């Protein structure tokens, strides 16, 4: 190609090239949405682990409030009208650190659980999309990938959830993490840590299927070219989390009861030993509070999930962008030296 001797024409040529580069920051082979082919499972897992830990820690005090508000027969000292009022009272009466009780086990569980979760989602989504839809994005593939990832995620996270929720309850009898683990194991056996697993899956599979489908659908509308755009990731994540949380709140109430095994609740309905089984739990919740009982803590759950999922997606998408940029710079290096 001959360079123009006219400086004005040359400047226009260069501006057109620059404009094209600005409009298309990635070519079709280096699309940000698809991580570089060489990226290992360990890289996916690292990005997922960081996103998961941040998701759970930033909004953890609200999660503590949600657990207490889902109590079917709370103590008079643990009856709250709203999230803010609950947090304020807990801090005033039980100490500043009380809303953070159980955070340690949550971080221990969230890291590996989300590492598996995101790595599995990316791989399964890519495989199913290739089969179901040769071009573009398949919402069914997104939903199925989210469901498969959830089965593995909950297998890791369920024991941590049991310990966390027992430590979050008002007047929790456990001195700390290991005291809770040892006491539950001694009195109820190892099976106690998976008593709510089927209910958790029944809740989380539709939750994550809806979550991923809404997120990907909103990305198609807000970010159709799938460039790194933090605002769209935050908005899409928040909307996906809020809608999914609202739909699955009844199952979350049942899961909380199975995890905490509240003595006052169980004795009031003449349940001896431990409550088990999703059907029994549904009947117990209905007997104690009717249909409204299934939506206890819904406000706190939505308030918790909106920023949590927004944080998780924005952090994860940043890692994808950062890794892709690193790979592109690495590949551009040898070419520029030729």
N, C-alpha and C positions, 0 to 999 in steps of 0.2 A: 504494500500500500504506500502510495506517495504522500508525503506530508505537504500540505498547502503552504505556499510561500506567503500568503496573506495572513497576517497575525489575527485578524478578526475571524476569518474562517476557521483557523486553527483553534482559536479559543472556543468557537461554537462546537467544533468537533469534540473537543475535550469535555465540554459541559454536557454534551449528549451522552458520551461514554459514562461520565460520572453519574448523570441522572439515572441511566439504566442500571448502574451498579447499586444506587440507592434504592431503586424500586425493587430490585431482585437481589437481596443480600445473600441468598443461597440459591445454588442451582438445584435442578431436580435430583441430582445424585447426592447432594450434600444437604438435603432438607433437614432443618433443625428437628422436626418432629420425629425423624428416624435417627437414632443414635448411630455413630459410625459402626460399621460391621464388626470391627475388631474389639469393641468395648466388651469387657468380660462381665460375667454374672456378678463378680465381686464389686464392680463399679456400680451396677444397678443397685446392688444391695446396700452399698455405702450411702448412695444418694437417698434411698428409701429410708434407711435407718435414721439419718439426720432429720429428714422431713417428719418422720414419725415421732421422734423424741420431742421436737419443737412443737408439733401439733398437740401433744398431750400435756406438755409442761406449761405452756403459755396460758392456757385456759383452765388449768387444773382446779383452782378454787371454785369455779362455777360448776365443775363436774362434782365436787364434793357437795355443793348445795343441791344439785339435781338428785344425788343419791338419797339425801335426807328428805327431800320433798316427795320422793316416791314411797316413803314409808307409809304403810297402810294404817297403822295405829301409832302415830308418833307420840312421844312424851309431850306433856303441855309445854315444856321448855324447848321443844324442838318443832314447834308449829310455826311455819313462816308464811307470810303473805306474798312475798316476791323475792327475787334473787338478791337485789341490793340489800333489802331489809334482813335477809337471812345471813348474808356475809357480814353485815355490820354487827348483828347480834352474836354470831359465832366468835368474831374477833374480840368483842367486848366481854363476853362471858367465859370464853374458853382459851383466849390467847391469840396472838397474831399468827402464830405458826399452825394453828389447828386446821385451817382450810387446806394446808399442804400435807396433812397426814396421809401416808400411803403413796406419796409421790415417788419415793425411792423404788418401790416394787414396780410402779408404772413405767419408770424409765428403764428398768432392767428388762421388762417384758416388751416394751414398745420398740426398742432398737432392733432386736432380731425379728420380731413379728412383722414390722413394716419393711424390713430388708427383704424378707421372703415375699411379702405382699406385692410390692412394686416390681420386683424382678419377675415374679410369676405373671403379673398383669401384662407387662410389656411383651414378654415372650409369647404368651397365649394369645393376646390381642393380635399380634403380628401374624401368627400362624393361622388363626381363624379368619382374619381379614383376607388373607391370600386365598383361602378356600372359598369363602362366601361371596367375596366381592373383589374382582380383579383390580379395580381402580377405586380410589376414594376410601371413605370411612364407613365401616359397617357398624351400625348401632347394636345389632344383635351380637356381633363379635365382642363389642365393648362390654355389654352386659354379661355375657358368658365368661369372659376373661375375668371380670370383677368377681363373679361368683366363685370361680375356681380359686382365685387368689384368696378369697375370704375363708375358704375351708382350711387352708394352710395357716393363714394369719391367726384365726381363732384357736387353732390347736396349740399355738404357742402362747397366745395372750390370755386364754381363759383362766388358767391358774392365777395369773397376776390380777385379773379382774376380781376374782373371789377374795383374795387377800386385801386388795385396795378397797373394795366396798365395805368389807367388815371393819376396816380401820377408819373409814369415813363416817360411820354411823355415830349417832349421839350416844354417849356413855359407852363407847367401845371398850370391852374389857381387856384388850390386848395392849401389852406394854410397848410393842414394836413389831417390826417385820418378822423377825425370826420367832418371836413368841407366838405370833398369829399362825405361822406355818406349822410350828410344832404342836400347838394346841389343837388346831383343826385336824392334823394328821392323827394325833393320838385319840381324839374323841370321835371323829367321823370317818377316818380312813382316807387314803389317797383319792378315792372316788369322789370325795367332796369337791375337789378342785375341778372336776369335769361334770358335776351334777347339772349345771346349766348349759352345757355345751350344745345339746340339741336345740334348746331354746335360743341360744346365742346365734346358732347357724340359721334357724328359722327367721330370726330378726335380721341378721347381717347380710344374708344372701340377697333378699329383696332390697335391703338398704343399699348395699354396694352396687347391685345391678342398676337400680334407679340412679344412684349417685354418679356412676361412670357414664351412663347414657345421657344424663342431663348435662354433665360437664362437657362431654364431647359434642353434644348438640349445640350448646352455647358457644363453644369454641368455633364451631362452623359458622355461627352467626356473627360473633364479635371479632374473630381472628381467623377468617377463612383461609388465609395463606399460611397459617401455622408458624408465624414468626414468633420470636420471643417478645411477648408483650405483657409485662407484669400486671397491668390493670385488668386485662381480660382474664388472666389466670385467677386473680383474686376474686373478681365478680362471679366468674363461672363456678369456682370452688365454693364460695359462700352460698350461692343459690342452690347448688347441688346438695350441699350439706343440710341446709334448712328444710328443703322439701323432703329429702330422705328421712330426716330426723322426725318430722311431723308425722309422716306416714307410719313409721315403725315404733312410735312411743308406746302403744299398748304392750308390745312384746318386750320392750325395755323394762317396763314395770314388772312384768313376770320374771325377767332375768334377775332384776334386783332382789326380788323376794327369794328366788332360788339361791342366789349367792349369799345373802345375809342370814337367811333362816331365822328371822326375828322371832324370839321366844314368845313375846306378847301376842303377836299375830297368830302364831301356830296354836297356842293354848286357847285362844278365843274361839277357834273353830275346831277344837278338839283333835288336833293333829298330833299324834304321838311320834316321837323321834324326829326324823327329818322329812321335810316336804320334797317330793321328787316327781318328775314327769310334767310335761307341758300342760296336758289336759287337767291334771289335778291343780296345777298352779292357776290356770285360767278360772276354774271353778272357785278357788279360794279367793282370788281377787274380786270376782263378781259378788260372792257372798258378803264380803266385807264392805264393798262400796258401790256396787252396781257398775253401770257403764262409765260414770265419771272417774272411777278409780283407775281405769286403764289409761287415763290421760294425766295422771298426777306427775308433776315435774316437767310437763311438756314445754313450758316457757323456758325453763332452765336448760333443757336438752337442746332446744333450738338455738338459744343464745350461746351455748357451748359449741355446738357443731358448726355454726356459720363461720366464725373466725378460725376454728380449728382446721376445717377442711380448706379454707382459703390459704392458711399458712402452709399446710401440707403441700398443696398443689403449687403454690408460688415458689416454695423452696425446692421442690422436686423439679419443676420446669426450669428453674435457674441452673440447677446442676446439669440438666440435659443440654441447655444452651452453652454453659461453660465448657463442658466436655467436647461438644461439637466444635466450638471455636478453637479449642486446643488442638483437636485433630486436624482441622483445616489449616491452621498455622503450621503444624508439623509437616503436612503434605505440601504446602506451598514453599517451604524452606528449600528443599532439594531442587525444585523447579526454578526458583529464583536464582540459584547459583549456577544453573546451566548456561 
